[in-house]
Amino acid sequence: MSRVQLALNVNDISAAVAFYSRLFGVEPAKRRPGYANFAIADPPLKLVLLENPGRGGSLNHLGVEVEDVDTVDATQTRLAAEGLASIDEGGTTCCYAKQDKFWVQGSSDGERWEVYTVLADSVTFNAADNGGPDCCGADAASEEHPASATCC
């Protein structure tokens, strides 16, 4: 099953988790410092909350979560045939998960979409926490609020 992902910047992760838990009637599937995600069945949605004080209420990024690596690869191939360039991030650690994914930029408005699958859980926010590269724009993150990056 594929589902749309909506990643939101929030000022206060605890208040946002409380609100979205009530709104959708589910608890977060994953909760870490400055980060939470919900796997909502109805409507099918992956809601990601990234604590980013001062930017609350704004869009962080959009995405499509797919079932497996084959679907990521097939989607990237299909979009390339449509003339859409993508940035590959296979085997990356981002948003407390090891993922295979790619990014594609939207129309002239510049919105970024990620198409991804989660391979495994991670105890770190991104690869930079273990000396690797930052995750999809984590240079915007701070030590206090690691999830403020454009990522997930």
N, C-alpha and C positions, 0 to 999 in steps of 0.2 A: 504494500500500500504506500503510495506517495501522499505527501501532504504539504501544504504551503507553510513556510516558516515566516513569522513576523518577529523581528528582533527590535525591541524598544529600549531606549535609554530611560532610566528612571532615577529620580533624586534619592529615594529611600527604598532600598530593596525590601525591607521588612514590611513596610506599608503597602508596596506594590504586590508582594506575594499574598498578603492578606486580602487585598481587593480582588485580584484575579482568581484566587482560590474560591472566593464567594461567587464571583461572576460566572465561572465555568463549572463550579461544583466539584472540583478536583484539587488535590494537593500537587505541588511540584513533583515532577519525575526526578529532578536533580536539583539540589540546593547546595551552593558553595558560597564563600565570602564574596559579596558583590555580584552574585550570579544566581539565576534560577531559570529552569526551563520546565514547561508544562507540555505533556503529550495528551492533547485533548482529542477525544474520540468524536464528539458532536458539538460543533462542526469540526471536521478533521483539520487540526491546526497544531503546529509546533510553535508555541509562544515562548520566546526567550526574553528575559529581563536582564539588562546590564546596568548595574549601578554606575551612574555617571552624573554626579552632583552638578547642578547648573544647566544640564541639558535634558532634564526630565521632560517627558511628554513628547519627545521627538523620535523619529525613526532612526534606528541604527543601521539596519539593512534588511533585505528580503531574501528569501531562499526557498528551495524545494528540497525536502528530505526524501530520499529514495531508499529502496530496500537494500541495494547491494552495489558493489563496485561495478559489476557489468552494466547496471542501469546508469550509473554515473558516466561510464565510458561511452555507452550508446547515445546518451543525451548530448555529451560533448561532441561526438562525431556528427550527430544530426544538426546541431547548431553551427558547426564549422561548415557543413554543406550549405547552410542557409546564409553563409557569409559573416557569421558573428564570431569575432575573435574572443578567445577565453584565456584565462590565466590558470594554469594547472597548479594544484596544491595537493598532490597525492601524498599520503603517509604523513600528514601534518598533525600536530597536537594543538588543539584550539578549543577553548571553552570547556575545559575539563574532559575532553574526549579526543581519542585518536581517530582521525577522519581521512577519507579520500574525498577530494572535492575539486571543483573548479569555480572560478568567478567569471561572470559575463556582465558587461556594462550595458545598461539600457539605452534608451533613445537619447536625444540631445539633453534630456534632463539629468542624465548621469547616474541614475539609481543603479546600485550594484546588487546583483542577484548571485547567490551561491547555490550550486547543486551539489549535494553531498550525501554521504552515508557514514554512519558512525561505526567504526570498527571495534572500538573498545573504550571503556571508561579510563579516565586518567586522574591522578591525584593532583596534577599541576594544571594551571590555567592554559599555558602554552609552552612550546618547546623552549622558549627563552628562559623559562624557569629552570631548565636543565642544561643551560649553555648553548642551546640551539637557536634557530632564527625566531624572531617575533612572529606571532600569529596574525595574519591578515590585518595589518595596520595597528599592531599593539603598541607602536611608538606613542600613540595617543593615551595609552593607559598609564596609570601611576601605580607606585607600590601599594598605596592605600586602597586604590580602586582598580585592581587589575582588569576587571571586566569592562572598563570604560572604552576599550578598543572597539573598532569596527570589526567584529569577528563572531564566529560561532559555528 
